[in-house]
Amino acid sequence: MESKRSGRGRLVFMLWLLIAIIYFSLARNYISVSMDDREFEEYLQFAVDLVVRQGRSDEDLRSLIRAKARELELPLDPVNIEIRGEGQSIELRVLYSVNIQFPLLPEAGYQKEYEHELGYRTSN
């Protein structure tokens, strides 16, 4: 009787350990993606401000954005970078989605979609 209880206790412990590993792995992945997005959003505002202040072209802004996305390993399709206006009235819209993988199951997971809309703002 004692060996059945200890065997069942080990099984329950292993199951809870597996659940905890999966949970913490998902949480780590999600936090990492969120931190990269926050850094990317801050850079987008910096890039828009820089391009406007220096009078650079929309193509310069696109290349800055694509370079930062590559640096952060974000799957940004250049088609999803929309720039409207010119001069002091530039508006930017960037869309991308990131796969958040489920541990131990490469086909499982979900996509987190991000959309950033911002424009030039003076720093008074």
Backbone torsions as a table, in degrees:
resi	resn	phi	psi	omega
1	MET	NA	-38.7	-178.2
2	GLU	-65.7	-37.7	-178.4
3	SER	-69.7	-31.9	176.4
4	LYS	-65.4	-42.1	179.5
5	ARG	-66.2	-44.5	-178.7
6	SER	-68.1	-35.0	176.7
7	GLY	-66.2	-42.7	178.5
8	ARG	-66.9	-39.2	178.3
9	GLY	-62.7	-41.4	177.3
10	ARG	-64.4	-41.2	179.3
11	LEU	-62.8	-44.6	178.7
12	VAL	-63.7	-42.7	178.5
13	PHE	-61.0	-45.7	179.9
14	MET	-63.4	-38.6	178.4
15	LEU	-64.4	-45.3	178.1
16	TRP	-65.4	-36.0	177.3
17	LEU	-64.7	-42.8	178.0
18	LEU	-63.0	-43.7	178.3
19	ILE	-62.1	-42.1	179.5
20	ALA	-64.4	-41.5	178.8
21	ILE	-62.9	-45.1	179.1
22	ILE	-62.6	-45.7	-179.5
23	TYR	-60.6	-49.0	-177.6
24	PHE	-68.3	-32.8	176.3
25	SER	-66.4	-44.7	175.6
26	LEU	-60.8	-44.6	-179.2
27	ALA	-62.9	-42.7	179.1
28	ARG	-62.5	-44.2	-180.0
29	ASN	-63.2	-45.6	-179.5
30	TYR	-63.5	-43.8	179.4
31	ILE	-63.6	-42.0	178.5
32	SER	-60.7	-45.3	178.8
33	VAL	-63.4	-41.8	180.0
34	SER	-65.4	-39.2	178.7
35	MET	-67.4	-40.3	176.8
36	ASP	-62.7	-40.5	179.1
37	ASP	-64.9	-41.4	179.1
38	ARG	-62.1	-43.8	177.5
39	GLU	-63.4	-40.1	179.4
40	PHE	-64.5	-42.9	-180.0
41	GLU	-63.4	-41.9	177.1
42	GLU	-62.5	-39.8	178.9
43	TYR	-67.0	-37.2	178.4
44	LEU	-58.4	-45.2	179.1
45	GLN	-64.3	-41.6	177.5
46	PHE	-60.2	-44.9	-177.9
47	ALA	-64.9	-42.2	178.4
48	VAL	-62.3	-47.3	179.7
49	ASP	-60.3	-43.1	-179.5
50	LEU	-62.8	-47.2	-178.2
51	VAL	-62.8	-41.9	-179.8
52	VAL	-67.5	-47.9	-178.2
53	ARG	-62.1	-36.2	-178.1
54	GLN	-92.0	-2.1	178.8
55	GLY	65.5	34.8	-178.6
56	ARG	-85.8	170.0	-174.1
57	SER	-85.3	166.8	175.1
58	ASP	-60.9	-35.7	-179.7
59	GLU	-65.5	-35.2	174.9
60	ASP	-63.0	-42.7	178.5
61	LEU	-62.6	-44.4	177.4
62	ARG	-58.2	-44.9	-177.6
63	SER	-68.4	-36.2	175.3
64	LEU	-62.1	-43.4	-179.1
65	ILE	-65.9	-44.9	-179.8
66	ARG	-64.3	-37.1	178.9
67	ALA	-64.2	-43.1	179.6
68	LYS	-67.3	-38.7	178.1
69	ALA	-62.8	-40.7	177.1
70	ARG	-64.1	-41.6	179.5
71	GLU	-59.7	-41.7	-179.2
72	LEU	-87.0	-0.2	-179.2
73	GLU	59.0	42.7	176.5
74	LEU	-93.4	135.2	-178.3
75	PRO	-79.9	74.0	-176.6
76	LEU	-97.4	118.9	175.4
77	ASP	-83.8	126.8	-178.7
78	PRO	-55.6	-24.2	177.9
79	VAL	-64.3	-26.1	-176.9
80	ASN	-90.0	16.5	172.9
81	ILE	-106.8	111.6	-178.1
82	GLU	-114.3	122.1	179.7
83	ILE	-116.9	124.4	178.5
84	ARG	-119.8	148.1	176.6
85	GLY	84.3	-177.0	178.1
86	GLU	-157.4	167.5	-180.0
87	GLY	63.4	-128.7	-177.0
88	GLN	-80.6	-2.6	-176.0
89	SER	-120.3	46.3	178.2
90	ILE	-80.4	134.3	172.5
91	GLU	-122.0	140.0	-175.8
92	LEU	-125.6	138.6	174.7
93	ARG	-133.9	125.1	-178.3
94	VAL	-128.3	129.9	177.7
95	LEU	-121.9	138.9	171.1
96	TYR	-161.8	162.3	177.4
97	SER	-132.8	146.9	-177.1
98	VAL	-121.0	134.8	175.8
99	ASN	-80.3	129.4	173.3
100	ILE	-108.0	111.3	-173.3
101	GLN	-81.0	145.5	175.2
102	PHE	-90.9	125.7	-177.3
103	PRO	-59.2	141.5	176.8
104	LEU	74.5	-11.5	179.4
105	LEU	-129.9	92.2	-174.6
106	PRO	-62.2	-27.7	179.1
107	GLU	-79.8	-20.8	-178.7
108	ALA	-84.4	161.4	179.5
109	GLY	136.3	-169.7	178.3
110	TYR	-150.7	169.1	179.1
111	GLN	-106.5	132.7	174.2
112	LYS	-102.7	120.8	-178.4
113	GLU	-98.7	138.8	179.3
114	TYR	-122.7	141.0	175.7
115	GLU	-137.4	126.6	178.9
116	HIS	-121.3	126.6	174.2
117	GLU	-124.3	122.4	179.2
118	LEU	-153.2	169.5	-179.0
119	GLY	-144.2	-177.9	179.7
120	TYR	-72.5	134.8	174.7
121	ARG	-133.9	136.0	-179.7
122	THR	-74.3	145.1	-179.5
123	SER	-103.4	83.6	179.6
124	ASN	-91.2	NA	NA
